[in-house]
């Protein structure tokens, strides 16, 4: 009787540790993924012309420099 229990235990251990598949994470889950853009949407940048800090979403990129408004872009070209 003990032999049968040992054999069943060994078979179960082999199945549990080597054969049983681990659950695969769902690639198409509804959880939003953190993107690189989302991590710095609220970062503040200094305007090259007037020095005011504004958010990246509100700033204007011109010639590799960030400006707070069209007026500052015009001042920066002078």
PyMOL Python script that loads the backbone (N, CA, C, O; Angstrom):
from pymol import cmd

cmd.read_pdbstr("""\
ATOM      1  N   UNK A   1       0.829  -1.192   0.000  1.00  0.00           N
ATOM      2  CA  UNK A   1       0.000   0.000   0.000  1.00  0.00           C
ATOM      3  C   UNK A   1       0.874   1.256   0.000  1.00  0.00           C
ATOM      4  O   UNK A   1       0.595   2.211  -0.726  1.00  0.00           O
ATOM      5  N   UNK A   2       1.924   1.253   0.809  1.00  0.00           N
ATOM      6  CA  UNK A   2       2.807   2.404   0.893  1.00  0.00           C
ATOM      7  C   UNK A   2       3.522   2.616  -0.438  1.00  0.00           C
ATOM      8  O   UNK A   2       3.781   3.754  -0.829  1.00  0.00           O
ATOM      9  N   UNK A   3       3.840   1.535  -1.130  1.00  0.00           N
ATOM     10  CA  UNK A   3       4.502   1.637  -2.426  1.00  0.00           C
ATOM     11  C   UNK A   3       3.624   2.405  -3.413  1.00  0.00           C
ATOM     12  O   UNK A   3       4.122   3.232  -4.176  1.00  0.00           O
ATOM     13  N   UNK A   4       2.331   2.135  -3.398  1.00  0.00           N
ATOM     14  CA  UNK A   4       1.403   2.814  -4.309  1.00  0.00           C
ATOM     15  C   UNK A   4       1.315   4.317  -3.995  1.00  0.00           C
ATOM     16  O   UNK A   4       1.274   5.150  -4.900  1.00  0.00           O
ATOM     17  N   UNK A   5       1.289   4.637  -2.722  1.00  0.00           N
ATOM     18  CA  UNK A   5       1.235   6.045  -2.327  1.00  0.00           C
ATOM     19  C   UNK A   5       2.515   6.780  -2.728  1.00  0.00           C
ATOM     20  O   UNK A   5       2.452   7.929  -3.164  1.00  0.00           O
ATOM     21  N   UNK A   6       3.664   6.140  -2.588  1.00  0.00           N
ATOM     22  CA  UNK A   6       4.932   6.744  -2.977  1.00  0.00           C
ATOM     23  C   UNK A   6       4.969   6.958  -4.488  1.00  0.00           C
ATOM     24  O   UNK A   6       5.386   8.019  -4.953  1.00  0.00           O
ATOM     25  N   UNK A   7       4.534   5.950  -5.263  1.00  0.00           N
ATOM     26  CA  UNK A   7       4.516   6.063  -6.716  1.00  0.00           C
ATOM     27  C   UNK A   7       3.569   7.177  -7.151  1.00  0.00           C
ATOM     28  O   UNK A   7       3.911   7.970  -8.028  1.00  0.00           O
ATOM     29  N   UNK A   8       2.411   7.243  -6.561  1.00  0.00           N
ATOM     30  CA  UNK A   8       1.447   8.304  -6.887  1.00  0.00           C
ATOM     31  C   UNK A   8       2.022   9.668  -6.504  1.00  0.00           C
ATOM     32  O   UNK A   8       1.848  10.636  -7.244  1.00  0.00           O
ATOM     33  N   UNK A   9       2.694   9.756  -5.379  1.00  0.00           N
ATOM     34  CA  UNK A   9       3.324  11.014  -4.941  1.00  0.00           C
ATOM     35  C   UNK A   9       4.421  11.456  -5.896  1.00  0.00           C
ATOM     36  O   UNK A   9       4.531  12.641  -6.212  1.00  0.00           O
ATOM     37  N   UNK A  10       5.238  10.504  -6.360  1.00  0.00           N
ATOM     38  CA  UNK A  10       6.307  10.838  -7.297  1.00  0.00           C
ATOM     39  C   UNK A  10       5.712  11.290  -8.636  1.00  0.00           C
ATOM     40  O   UNK A  10       6.175  12.270  -9.218  1.00  0.00           O
ATOM     41  N   UNK A  11       4.703  10.590  -9.120  1.00  0.00           N
ATOM     42  CA  UNK A  11       4.046  10.972 -10.378  1.00  0.00           C
ATOM     43  C   UNK A  11       3.433  12.366 -10.245  1.00  0.00           C
ATOM     44  O   UNK A  11       3.557  13.188 -11.153  1.00  0.00           O
ATOM     45  N   UNK A  12       2.783  12.631  -9.135  1.00  0.00           N
ATOM     46  CA  UNK A  12       2.182  13.953  -8.920  1.00  0.00           C
ATOM     47  C   UNK A  12       3.249  15.045  -8.871  1.00  0.00           C
ATOM     48  O   UNK A  12       3.062  16.120  -9.440  1.00  0.00           O
ATOM     49  N   UNK A  13       4.379  14.772  -8.187  1.00  0.00           N
ATOM     50  CA  UNK A  13       5.454  15.764  -8.074  1.00  0.00           C
ATOM     51  C   UNK A  13       6.064  16.055  -9.441  1.00  0.00           C
ATOM     52  O   UNK A  13       6.344  17.211  -9.757  1.00  0.00           O
ATOM     53  N   UNK A  14       6.273  15.027 -10.248  1.00  0.00           N
ATOM     54  CA  UNK A  14       6.817  15.232 -11.595  1.00  0.00           C
ATOM     55  C   UNK A  14       5.841  16.057 -12.428  1.00  0.00           C
ATOM     56  O   UNK A  14       6.246  16.991 -13.120  1.00  0.00           O
ATOM     57  N   UNK A  15       4.567  15.715 -12.360  1.00  0.00           N
ATOM     58  CA  UNK A  15       3.555  16.480 -13.104  1.00  0.00           C
ATOM     59  C   UNK A  15       3.519  17.929 -12.623  1.00  0.00           C
ATOM     60  O   UNK A  15       3.511  18.848 -13.442  1.00  0.00           O
ATOM     61  N   UNK A  16       3.496  18.142 -11.330  1.00  0.00           N
ATOM     62  CA  UNK A  16       3.340  19.478 -10.777  1.00  0.00           C
ATOM     63  C   UNK A  16       4.536  20.376 -11.094  1.00  0.00           C
ATOM     64  O   UNK A  16       4.343  21.546 -11.425  1.00  0.00           O
ATOM     65  N   UNK A  17       5.744  19.872 -11.006  1.00  0.00           N
ATOM     66  CA  UNK A  17       6.937  20.699 -11.177  1.00  0.00           C
ATOM     67  C   UNK A  17       7.435  20.789 -12.614  1.00  0.00           C
ATOM     68  O   UNK A  17       8.092  21.767 -12.968  1.00  0.00           O
ATOM     69  N   UNK A  18       7.140  19.791 -13.455  1.00  0.00           N
ATOM     70  CA  UNK A  18       7.727  19.783 -14.788  1.00  0.00           C
ATOM     71  C   UNK A  18       6.723  19.860 -15.930  1.00  0.00           C
ATOM     72  O   UNK A  18       7.035  20.432 -16.974  1.00  0.00           O
ATOM     73  N   UNK A  19       5.550  19.312 -15.767  1.00  0.00           N
ATOM     74  CA  UNK A  19       4.615  19.222 -16.885  1.00  0.00           C
ATOM     75  C   UNK A  19       3.544  20.308 -16.846  1.00  0.00           C
ATOM     76  O   UNK A  19       3.172  20.849 -17.888  1.00  0.00           O
ATOM     77  N   UNK A  20       3.061  20.620 -15.689  1.00  0.00           N
ATOM     78  CA  UNK A  20       1.971  21.592 -15.552  1.00  0.00           C
ATOM     79  C   UNK A  20       2.398  22.943 -16.105  1.00  0.00           C
ATOM     80  O   UNK A  20       3.451  23.467 -15.740  1.00  0.00           O
ATOM     81  N   UNK A  21       1.576  23.507 -16.988  1.00  0.00           N
ATOM     82  CA  UNK A  21       1.854  24.808 -17.604  1.00  0.00           C
ATOM     83  C   UNK A  21       1.463  25.921 -16.645  1.00  0.00           C
ATOM     84  O   UNK A  21       0.446  25.847 -15.956  1.00  0.00           O
ATOM     85  N   UNK A  22       2.289  26.943 -16.619  1.00  0.00           N
ATOM     86  CA  UNK A  22       1.960  28.112 -15.812  1.00  0.00           C
ATOM     87  C   UNK A  22       0.959  28.960 -16.591  1.00  0.00           C
ATOM     88  O   UNK A  22       0.998  28.967 -17.821  1.00  0.00           O
ATOM     89  N   UNK A  23       0.074  29.666 -15.918  1.00  0.00           N
ATOM     90  CA  UNK A  23      -0.901  30.494 -16.635  1.00  0.00           C
ATOM     91  C   UNK A  23      -0.202  31.606 -17.410  1.00  0.00           C
ATOM     92  O   UNK A  23       0.722  32.245 -16.907  1.00  0.00           O
ATOM     93  N   UNK A  24      -0.651  31.823 -18.627  1.00  0.00           N
ATOM     94  CA  UNK A  24      -0.094  32.851 -19.490  1.00  0.00           C
ATOM     95  C   UNK A  24      -0.861  34.148 -19.254  1.00  0.00           C
ATOM     96  O   UNK A  24      -2.091  34.157 -19.193  1.00  0.00           O
ATOM     97  N   UNK A  25      -0.119  35.237 -19.123  1.00  0.00           N
ATOM     98  CA  UNK A  25      -0.774  36.531 -18.948  1.00  0.00           C
ATOM     99  C   UNK A  25      -1.473  36.904 -20.238  1.00  0.00           C
ATOM    100  O   UNK A  25      -0.949  36.683 -21.330  1.00  0.00           O
ATOM    101  N   UNK A  26      -2.643  37.462 -20.107  1.00  0.00           N
ATOM    102  CA  UNK A  26      -3.421  37.851 -21.274  1.00  0.00           C
ATOM    103  C   UNK A  26      -2.817  39.107 -21.899  1.00  0.00           C
ATOM    104  O   UNK A  26      -2.757  40.162 -21.267  1.00  0.00           O
ATOM    105  N   UNK A  27      -2.372  38.978 -23.145  1.00  0.00           N
ATOM    106  CA  UNK A  27      -1.772  40.121 -23.830  1.00  0.00           C
ATOM    107  C   UNK A  27      -2.818  41.166 -24.186  1.00  0.00           C
ATOM    108  O   UNK A  27      -2.498  42.342 -24.357  1.00  0.00           O
ATOM    109  N   UNK A  28      -4.033  40.747 -24.293  1.00  0.00           N
ATOM    110  CA  UNK A  28      -5.095  41.645 -24.757  1.00  0.00           C
ATOM    111  C   UNK A  28      -6.012  42.073 -23.625  1.00  0.00           C
ATOM    112  O   UNK A  28      -7.212  42.263 -23.824  1.00  0.00           O
ATOM    113  N   UNK A  29      -5.446  42.221 -22.446  1.00  0.00           N
ATOM    114  CA  UNK A  29      -6.261  42.629 -21.309  1.00  0.00           C
ATOM    115  C   UNK A  29      -6.646  44.094 -21.452  1.00  0.00           C
ATOM    116  O   UNK A  29      -6.057  44.830 -22.243  1.00  0.00           O
ATOM    117  N   UNK A  30      -7.624  44.499 -20.690  1.00  0.00           N
ATOM    118  CA  UNK A  30      -8.139  45.868 -20.758  1.00  0.00           C
ATOM    119  C   UNK A  30      -7.340  46.838 -19.908  1.00  0.00           C
ATOM    120  O   UNK A  30      -7.667  48.024 -19.855  1.00  0.00           O
ATOM    121  N   UNK A  31      -6.304  46.359 -19.246  1.00  0.00           N
ATOM    122  CA  UNK A  31      -5.507  47.238 -18.405  1.00  0.00           C
ATOM    123  C   UNK A  31      -4.678  48.179 -19.275  1.00  0.00           C
ATOM    124  O   UNK A  31      -4.006  47.727 -20.202  1.00  0.00           O
ATOM    125  N   UNK A  32      -4.717  49.464 -18.994  1.00  0.00           N
ATOM    126  CA  UNK A  32      -3.918  50.388 -19.806  1.00  0.00           C
ATOM    127  C   UNK A  32      -2.436  50.201 -19.517  1.00  0.00           C
ATOM    128  O   UNK A  32      -2.028  50.057 -18.364  1.00  0.00           O
ATOM    129  N   UNK A  33      -1.640  50.204 -20.573  1.00  0.00           N
ATOM    130  CA  UNK A  33      -0.203  50.059 -20.403  1.00  0.00           C
ATOM    131  C   UNK A  33       0.427  51.430 -20.248  1.00  0.00           C
ATOM    132  O   UNK A  33       0.023  52.392 -20.901  1.00  0.00           O
ATOM    133  N   UNK A  34       1.410  51.507 -19.387  1.00  0.00           N
ATOM    134  CA  UNK A  34       2.140  52.751 -19.173  1.00  0.00           C
ATOM    135  C   UNK A  34       3.098  52.957 -20.338  1.00  0.00           C
ATOM    136  O   UNK A  34       4.014  52.161 -20.538  1.00  0.00           O
ATOM    137  N   UNK A  35       2.895  54.001 -21.090  1.00  0.00           N
ATOM    138  CA  UNK A  35       3.782  54.263 -22.213  1.00  0.00           C
ATOM    139  C   UNK A  35       4.801  55.318 -21.825  1.00  0.00           C
ATOM    140  O   UNK A  35       4.663  55.995 -20.807  1.00  0.00           O
ATOM    141  N   UNK A  36       5.800  55.441 -22.636  1.00  0.00           N
ATOM    142  CA  UNK A  36       6.836  56.424 -22.363  1.00  0.00           C
ATOM    143  C   UNK A  36       6.259  57.839 -22.430  1.00  0.00           C
ATOM    144  O   UNK A  36       6.645  58.707 -21.647  1.00  0.00           O
ATOM    145  N   UNK A  37       5.335  58.070 -23.362  1.00  0.00           N
ATOM    146  CA  UNK A  37       4.732  59.394 -23.487  1.00  0.00           C
ATOM    147  C   UNK A  37       3.893  59.739 -22.270  1.00  0.00           C
ATOM    148  O   UNK A  37       3.895  60.884 -21.816  1.00  0.00           O
ATOM    149  N   UNK A  38       3.177  58.760 -21.741  1.00  0.00           N
ATOM    150  CA  UNK A  38       2.296  59.030 -20.606  1.00  0.00           C
ATOM    151  C   UNK A  38       3.082  59.392 -19.354  1.00  0.00           C
ATOM    152  O   UNK A  38       2.548  60.058 -18.466  1.00  0.00           O
ATOM    153  N   UNK A  39       4.328  58.972 -19.266  1.00  0.00           N
ATOM    154  CA  UNK A  39       5.091  59.231 -18.058  1.00  0.00           C
ATOM    155  C   UNK A  39       5.547  60.684 -17.955  1.00  0.00           C
ATOM    156  O   UNK A  39       5.859  61.144 -16.856  1.00  0.00           O
ATOM    157  N   UNK A  40       5.594  61.419 -19.066  1.00  0.00           N
ATOM    158  CA  UNK A  40       6.061  62.795 -18.978  1.00  0.00           C
ATOM    159  C   UNK A  40       5.096  63.803 -19.587  1.00  0.00           C
ATOM    160  O   UNK A  40       5.515  64.888 -19.991  1.00  0.00           O
ATOM    161  N   UNK A  41       3.829  63.469 -19.660  1.00  0.00           N
ATOM    162  CA  UNK A  41       2.843  64.406 -20.195  1.00  0.00           C
ATOM    163  C   UNK A  41       2.710  65.655 -19.344  1.00  0.00           C
ATOM    164  O   UNK A  41       2.395  66.721 -19.873  1.00  0.00           O
ATOM    165  N   UNK A  42       2.938  65.559 -18.060  1.00  0.00           N
ATOM    166  CA  UNK A  42       2.761  66.704 -17.172  1.00  0.00           C
ATOM    167  C   UNK A  42       4.077  67.371 -16.809  1.00  0.00           C
ATOM    168  O   UNK A  42       4.104  68.228 -15.927  1.00  0.00           O
ATOM    169  N   UNK A  43       5.162  67.001 -17.463  1.00  0.00           N
ATOM    170  CA  UNK A  43       6.435  67.640 -17.180  1.00  0.00           C
ATOM    171  C   UNK A  43       6.403  69.096 -17.636  1.00  0.00           C
ATOM    172  O   UNK A  43       5.735  69.451 -18.607  1.00  0.00           O
ATOM    173  N   UNK A  44       7.131  69.909 -16.918  1.00  0.00           N
ATOM    174  CA  UNK A  44       7.179  71.327 -17.229  1.00  0.00           C
ATOM    175  C   UNK A  44       8.479  71.644 -17.953  1.00  0.00           C
ATOM    176  O   UNK A  44       9.540  71.124 -17.610  1.00  0.00           O
ATOM    177  N   UNK A  45       8.378  72.503 -18.955  1.00  0.00           N
ATOM    178  CA  UNK A  45       9.540  72.937 -19.718  1.00  0.00           C
ATOM    179  C   UNK A  45       9.676  74.448 -19.625  1.00  0.00           C
ATOM    180  O   UNK A  45       8.684  75.162 -19.479  1.00  0.00           O
ATOM    181  N   UNK A  46      10.891  74.923 -19.709  1.00  0.00           N
ATOM    182  CA  UNK A  46      11.148  76.351 -19.651  1.00  0.00           C
ATOM    183  C   UNK A  46      11.122  76.903 -21.073  1.00  0.00           C
ATOM    184  O   UNK A  46      11.756  76.349 -21.970  1.00  0.00           O
ATOM    185  N   UNK A  47      10.398  77.978 -21.272  1.00  0.00           N
ATOM    186  CA  UNK A  47      10.339  78.652 -22.562  1.00  0.00           C
ATOM    187  C   UNK A  47      11.711  79.272 -22.855  1.00  0.00           C
ATOM    188  O   UNK A  47      12.303  79.924 -21.995  1.00  0.00           O
ATOM    189  N   UNK A  48      12.204  79.061 -24.068  1.00  0.00           N
ATOM    190  CA  UNK A  48      13.526  79.569 -24.446  1.00  0.00           C
ATOM    191  C   UNK A  48      13.557  81.091 -24.552  1.00  0.00           C
ATOM    192  O   UNK A  48      14.620  81.700 -24.438  1.00  0.00           O
ATOM    193  N   UNK A  49      12.396  81.705 -24.769  1.00  0.00           N
ATOM    194  CA  UNK A  49      12.351  83.147 -24.971  1.00  0.00           C
ATOM    195  C   UNK A  49      12.111  83.919 -23.666  1.00  0.00           C
ATOM    196  O   UNK A  49      12.890  84.801 -23.306  1.00  0.00           O
ATOM    197  N   UNK A  50      11.030  83.575 -22.970  1.00  0.00           N
ATOM    198  CA  UNK A  50      10.658  84.369 -21.794  1.00  0.00           C
ATOM    199  C   UNK A  50      10.989  83.699 -20.463  1.00  0.00           C
ATOM    200  O   UNK A  50      11.001  84.372 -19.432  1.00  0.00           O
ATOM    201  N   UNK A  51      11.258  82.398 -20.456  1.00  0.00           N
ATOM    202  CA  UNK A  51      11.640  81.724 -19.222  1.00  0.00           C
ATOM    203  C   UNK A  51      10.487  81.179 -18.408  1.00  0.00           C
ATOM    204  O   UNK A  51      10.704  80.631 -17.327  1.00  0.00           O
ATOM    205  N   UNK A  52       9.260  81.314 -18.901  1.00  0.00           N
ATOM    206  CA  UNK A  52       8.094  80.788 -18.193  1.00  0.00           C
ATOM    207  C   UNK A  52       8.072  79.273 -18.353  1.00  0.00           C
ATOM    208  O   UNK A  52       8.438  78.751 -19.407  1.00  0.00           O
ATOM    209  N   UNK A  53       7.645  78.571 -17.315  1.00  0.00           N
ATOM    210  CA  UNK A  53       7.510  77.124 -17.385  1.00  0.00           C
ATOM    211  C   UNK A  53       6.091  76.776 -17.835  1.00  0.00           C
ATOM    212  O   UNK A  53       5.114  77.330 -17.332  1.00  0.00           O
ATOM    213  N   UNK A  54       5.994  75.847 -18.793  1.00  0.00           N
ATOM    214  CA  UNK A  54       4.688  75.388 -19.268  1.00  0.00           C
ATOM    215  C   UNK A  54       4.761  73.887 -19.514  1.00  0.00           C
ATOM    216  O   UNK A  54       5.846  73.321 -19.645  1.00  0.00           O
ATOM    217  N   UNK A  55       3.596  73.252 -19.576  1.00  0.00           N
ATOM    218  CA  UNK A  55       3.546  71.809 -19.776  1.00  0.00           C
ATOM    219  C   UNK A  55       3.961  71.455 -21.198  1.00  0.00           C
ATOM    220  O   UNK A  55       3.854  72.278 -22.108  1.00  0.00           O
ATOM    221  N   UNK A  56       4.430  70.237 -21.381  1.00  0.00           N
ATOM    222  CA  UNK A  56       4.846  69.777 -22.705  1.00  0.00           C
ATOM    223  C   UNK A  56       3.676  69.842 -23.677  1.00  0.00           C
ATOM    224  O   UNK A  56       3.848  70.240 -24.829  1.00  0.00           O
ATOM    225  N   UNK A  57       2.483  69.454 -23.221  1.00  0.00           N
ATOM    226  CA  UNK A  57       1.305  69.448 -24.096  1.00  0.00           C
ATOM    227  C   UNK A  57       0.959  70.851 -24.588  1.00  0.00           C
ATOM    228  O   UNK A  57       0.432  71.003 -25.690  1.00  0.00           O
ATOM    229  N   UNK A  58       1.241  71.862 -23.800  1.00  0.00           N
ATOM    230  CA  UNK A  58       0.884  73.239 -24.157  1.00  0.00           C
ATOM    231  C   UNK A  58       2.012  73.972 -24.874  1.00  0.00           C
ATOM    232  O   UNK A  58       1.794  75.061 -25.405  1.00  0.00           O
ATOM    233  N   UNK A  59       3.193  73.406 -24.898  1.00  0.00           N
ATOM    234  CA  UNK A  59       4.335  74.112 -25.472  1.00  0.00           C
ATOM    235  C   UNK A  59       4.421  73.905 -26.984  1.00  0.00           C
ATOM    236  O   UNK A  59       3.792  73.006 -27.540  1.00  0.00           O
ATOM    237  N   UNK A  60       5.209  74.752 -27.630  1.00  0.00           N
ATOM    238  CA  UNK A  60       5.423  74.712 -29.078  1.00  0.00           C
ATOM    239  C   UNK A  60       6.884  74.378 -29.321  1.00  0.00           C
ATOM    240  O   UNK A  60       7.774  75.040 -28.788  1.00  0.00           O
ATOM    241  N   UNK A  61       7.133  73.355 -30.124  1.00  0.00           N
ATOM    242  CA  UNK A  61       8.499  72.941 -30.444  1.00  0.00           C
ATOM    243  C   UNK A  61       8.869  73.546 -31.786  1.00  0.00           C
ATOM    244  O   UNK A  61       8.203  73.309 -32.793  1.00  0.00           O
ATOM    245  N   UNK A  62       9.944  74.332 -31.788  1.00  0.00           N
ATOM    246  CA  UNK A  62      10.397  74.973 -33.018  1.00  0.00           C
ATOM    247  C   UNK A  62      11.919  74.959 -33.032  1.00  0.00           C
ATOM    248  O   UNK A  62      12.556  75.507 -32.132  1.00  0.00           O
ATOM    249  N   UNK A  63      12.497  74.343 -34.037  1.00  0.00           N
ATOM    250  CA  UNK A  63      13.959  74.252 -34.184  1.00  0.00           C
ATOM    251  C   UNK A  63      14.630  73.615 -32.970  1.00  0.00           C
ATOM    252  O   UNK A  63      15.723  74.020 -32.575  1.00  0.00           O
ATOM    253  N   UNK A  64      13.969  72.614 -32.376  1.00  0.00           N
ATOM    254  CA  UNK A  64      14.544  71.912 -31.236  1.00  0.00           C
ATOM    255  C   UNK A  64      14.430  72.642 -29.922  1.00  0.00           C
ATOM    256  O   UNK A  64      14.997  72.195 -28.925  1.00  0.00           O
ATOM    257  N   UNK A  65      13.711  73.757 -29.886  1.00  0.00           N
ATOM    258  CA  UNK A  65      13.528  74.523 -28.652  1.00  0.00           C
ATOM    259  C   UNK A  65      12.038  74.613 -28.350  1.00  0.00           C
ATOM    260  O   UNK A  65      11.201  74.630 -29.253  1.00  0.00           O
ATOM    261  N   UNK A  66      11.730  74.670 -27.061  1.00  0.00           N
ATOM    262  CA  UNK A  66      10.337  74.750 -26.629  1.00  0.00           C
ATOM    263  C   UNK A  66       9.972  76.185 -26.274  1.00  0.00           C
ATOM    264  O   UNK A  66      10.733  76.895 -25.617  1.00  0.00           O
ATOM    265  N   UNK A  67       8.782  76.596 -26.729  1.00  0.00           N
ATOM    266  CA  UNK A  67       8.268  77.944 -26.469  1.00  0.00           C
ATOM    267  C   UNK A  67       6.864  77.832 -25.890  1.00  0.00           C
ATOM    268  O   UNK A  67       6.164  76.843 -26.107  1.00  0.00           O
ATOM    269  N   UNK A  68       6.463  78.873 -25.143  1.00  0.00           N
ATOM    270  CA  UNK A  68       5.149  78.847 -24.501  1.00  0.00           C
ATOM    271  C   UNK A  68       4.050  79.389 -25.407  1.00  0.00           C
ATOM    272  O   UNK A  68       2.882  79.054 -25.208  1.00  0.00           O
ATOM    273  N   UNK A  69       4.387  80.219 -26.401  1.00  0.00           N
ATOM    274  CA  UNK A  69       3.374  80.799 -27.278  1.00  0.00           C
ATOM    275  C   UNK A  69       3.980  81.161 -28.630  1.00  0.00           C
ATOM    276  O   UNK A  69       5.194  81.097 -28.822  1.00  0.00           O
ATOM    277  N   UNK A  70       3.111  81.542 -29.556  1.00  0.00           N
ATOM    278  CA  UNK A  70       3.578  81.970 -30.881  1.00  0.00           C
ATOM    279  C   UNK A  70       4.414  83.249 -30.790  1.00  0.00           C
ATOM    280  O   UNK A  70       5.368  83.432 -31.546  1.00  0.00           O
ATOM    281  N   UNK A  71       4.048  84.124 -29.863  1.00  0.00           N
ATOM    282  CA  UNK A  71       4.810  85.366 -29.685  1.00  0.00           C
ATOM    283  C   UNK A  71       6.260  85.066 -29.297  1.00  0.00           C
ATOM    284  O   UNK A  71       7.190  85.702 -29.793  1.00  0.00           O
ATOM    285  N   UNK A  72       6.436  84.100 -28.412  1.00  0.00           N
ATOM    286  CA  UNK A  72       7.792  83.734 -27.994  1.00  0.00           C
ATOM    287  C   UNK A  72       8.565  83.066 -29.133  1.00  0.00           C
ATOM    288  O   UNK A  72       9.784  83.211 -29.233  1.00  0.00           O
ATOM    289  N   UNK A  73       7.849  82.335 -29.987  1.00  0.00           N
ATOM    290  CA  UNK A  73       8.512  81.743 -31.141  1.00  0.00           C
ATOM    291  C   UNK A  73       9.053  82.852 -32.048  1.00  0.00           C
ATOM    292  O   UNK A  73      10.179  82.771 -32.538  1.00  0.00           O
ATOM    293  N   UNK A  74       8.242  83.882 -32.262  1.00  0.00           N
ATOM    294  CA  UNK A  74       8.675  85.007 -33.092  1.00  0.00           C
ATOM    295  C   UNK A  74       9.858  85.742 -32.462  1.00  0.00           C
ATOM    296  O   UNK A  74      10.793  86.136 -33.159  1.00  0.00           O
ATOM    297  N   UNK A  75       9.811  85.927 -31.115  1.00  0.00           N
ATOM    298  CA  UNK A  75      10.923  86.574 -30.421  1.00  0.00           C
ATOM    299  C   UNK A  75      12.188  85.727 -30.499  1.00  0.00           C
ATOM    300  O   UNK A  75      13.293  86.261 -30.600  1.00  0.00           O
ATOM    301  N   UNK A  76      12.023  84.397 -30.453  1.00  0.00           N
ATOM    302  CA  UNK A  76      13.164  83.496 -30.483  1.00  0.00           C
ATOM    303  C   UNK A  76      13.859  83.481 -31.826  1.00  0.00           C
ATOM    304  O   UNK A  76      15.047  83.164 -31.892  1.00  0.00           O
ATOM    305  N   UNK A  77      13.160  83.813 -32.904  1.00  0.00           N
ATOM    306  CA  UNK A  77      13.762  83.833 -34.244  1.00  0.00           C
ATOM    307  C   UNK A  77      14.588  85.075 -34.460  1.00  0.00           C
ATOM    308  O   UNK A  77      15.448  85.097 -35.340  1.00  0.00           O
ATOM    309  N   UNK A  78      14.350  86.112 -33.676  1.00  0.00           N
ATOM    310  CA  UNK A  78      15.094  87.376 -33.871  1.00  0.00           C
ATOM    311  C   UNK A  78      16.533  87.248 -33.471  1.00  0.00           C
ATOM    312  O   UNK A  78      17.290  88.213 -33.572  1.00  0.00           O
TER     313      UNK A  78
END
""", "prot")
cmd.dss("prot")
cmd.show_as("cartoon", "prot")
cmd.util.cbc("prot")
cmd.orient("prot")
